Amino acid sequence: MHHLHREKLFSLFDDNQSGVVFIQGAETMYRYQTDYEFPFRQESNFWYLTGANETDCSLILDLKKEEYHLFVPKRDAQYAVWHGYVKTKEQYQEQYKPDHLHYQNDILSVLNKLKPEVVYCLNDEQAEFIEDLDRGFNVETDALADALTYCRVLKTEWELDQMREACRVNNLAYEAVMKAIKPGMYEYELKAIFNKVQIENGLLQDAYNGIFASGVNASILHYVENTYKINDGDLFLMDAGFECNGYAADYTRTFPANGKFTEIQAGIYQSVLNAHTEVIESIRPGVKMEDLHLMASRIMMGGLKKLGIIKGEIDDIMEQNIFALFFPHGLGHFLGLDTHDVGGYPKGVDRIDRPGIKFLRARRELQPGMVITIEPGIYFVPAVLEPAMEDPEQSKFLNVEKVKDLLTFGGIRIEDNIAVTEDGFENLTNVPKEIDEIEALMAG
Ligand SMILES: [Mn+2]
């Protein structure tokens, strides 16, 4: 299927120019000053164009002839002793079907034959590699990243199928954890259950460091220690996903460790869920992520006001950025070969420096074929709320007594993976999220 990706990229470049694309794949990485190798994961653009999950490869795409040159490492017998089989050229050819197969040390001679007017590179480091081969090459580092971003952000049906499979297994893994959790377990025990379901279903690569956070730890957005003992009465926030053929799933669910929400947990949870559900229902081509972010914030602030945690007019709460005290991250991001996938900020769209929106990872209009996460959340982060309670302007909107009581509450996030379609959306996530559904599942 990766030949379709190369064709998509070829179609974006001018046929009359004798340019080439040059990309280096990922190299083997080692733990600091040791021979311990980190598990290999191919660089996403290289993976997108080749499907080759092999270390130390490069590619050249001849844009004029639309031909694909794959460069593979030449291994010696010692490599075979430690790493097993050394593939022959014929075996690489058979597996990846490039138009031309070469060893890595032939890059310069191939370039000298092709005599490209321009060599498109992904970044300065790879451009320098080409310049070091011969100062005569004309390298360019902007157009390729833009073109690949354009290609990767609009998924093909095959790519969507990989994401559907990653999500199918993620659904199973989430339900397994929700059924297994008990107060007194350690956070990492739930991670073990989650990983077991993924691996026994054939998914071997996690998409990111999973968050398995109980109680107050759930207010740490990228909490990955996962070492605490889970207490009775804690909420448990789980944000994890594995890849299928390189394509990520990325969900979050928050549920009570003992299977039953308390009244305040249910109240705050429902505020987040209302935002999550209403935002997803309004997804269709043409909608802007930024507008959805503000919509989710408004709904959650309405919920916190109803619970007496904040006060004042919702319009003022929004205008004064009070929502950002409780919702300090973006509503969602593109998802694909990377968990925070490319394409959130195309040329001409910059980040805006407003609290609560600054970290929004995608500001563009949605189009069919995009896959995004929708993940509103409410958190009680002491480092954010303590100064706000002292601030004369912000504290006007806070019910200080109630906020103080909630400083150890933690946080709630609910995250689904959504594919934008011609007439709306397809929700790839299917894990209970209504309060009664969660409690019923956990009761068995
Ligand atoms: Mn996410």
Residues whose N, C-alpha, C, O or C-beta is under 5 A from the ligand:
A	BS01	MN	D250 T373
